[in-house]
Amino acid sequence: MSTSTPLSGIRVLEFGGYISLPYATSILCALGAEVVKVERIRLGDDFRRGVGVGSFFFRQYNSGKRSFSVDLKRPEGIDVVKKLIPRFDVVAENMRPGKMDSLGLGRGVCTSLRSDIIFASVTGFGDEGPLAQRPAYDTIGQAYGALLSILSNDGEAQLSGSALADLITGVATTTGIMAALVGRANSEGPHGVETSLMEAVSLLTVDALTHFFDAGHEEPTRQSRHPQAQNFVLKTAAGDDLVVHLSSSPKFWTSFLDVIDRRDLEGDPRFQTFKSRTDNYFDLAKIVVPEFLRKSSEEWQALLTEFDVPFAPVLGVAEFTQHPQVQQLSLLEPETEGLSLLRPPWRFDGERPHRDLHVAAVGEHTREIALEVFDDAEISQLMADEVLFES
């Protein structure tokens, strides 16, 4: 087993759609697990968007998985799945609460078929409570989780630019499944893993939650953290944007004054301590912002580097993909058919796991997976009866 594929030998049966669960299982897949994606007859996951393997979004979150296409609306299809379950270490689903139970594939059934199976559930809001049965997509999770308000100016709610709730839910699910696998290996520990969009978003809002209490229950907004972080976005003479993040370090504050050649501000009572700089942050920003219009981005970057001040250019996605540091880290697979797959954000003994670039058609692996529990004649009959489907 390669050090970069620590989950080699683990088998995952996924009942997932869109991003929150498929992203989690794609990470497990990249770490060496075999992931079998259960898909609807012919249509498959909605994220295929009618173009099959041509959907960039489906490819990003499902490359490397095997596709098993079965009609779960028919008892014969449920029976097929039940026969397969003992061969898997993890069953993972992101249906509405109770849906797996109504299909006859809930945790109790899966555990009866394999006592040590890990059963992972991802929902919008958990399986109980006033919102439990509400439909939930990424934006809903961001709104209920207070993320949108944190990312907006006071009184001016706006949408974010990415699927932050879905993605962090994927990371949370991955973490939970791996923790359960470790627990299973070490003991008779818990085998049920449950999370939701609302719970997972808290991983991103904990700092704002802390600010809420630290500031006497003041509602955090997009600008609330700026005084505490002592960070600035600064336009240069060339029209480019840089960010500077001074935090609470006295060293970075004085070094920054050297960069902008404004040591006179060191004696200004508004800025003499971290507390006073926090209290007068917006006065400080009015001084700093025009200073950066005096030089080009290249000049400022040279000075900020010389004085060891934390800074970064504001990159777009295209610039990110081409940045030498991103390439040094081998964070992306080479672009293939118009898409670069993101590799996992870990290196094991210096080696980053690669993504399998193959994207399965709906039911591409149905027959070979079904052969684990049926003979070829039985499979052919199940396909003739449209219980199973292969592309």
Protein Blocks (a to p, Z undefined) as FASTA:
>chain_A
ZZklmmgoiacddddehjlmmmmmmmmmmnopacdddddehklpaklnonajmlmklmmm
mgoiacddddfkbfklmmmmmmmmmmpfbdcddddehklmmnopafklmmmmomkbccdd
ddfkojedjklmpccdfklmmmmnommmmmpcehiacddfbdfklmmmmmmmmmmmmmmm
mmmmmmccdfbdcddfklmmmmmmmmmmmmmmmnoopacdfklmmmmnopaddddfkopa
cdddekjafklmmmmmmmnopaklmmpmklmpmklmmmmmmmmmmmmmmmmmmpcfklmm
mmmmmnopacdddddfklmmmpmklmmnomaccdeehiacdddfbdeehiacdddfbdcd
ehklmmmmmmmmpcfklmmmmmmnomaccZZ
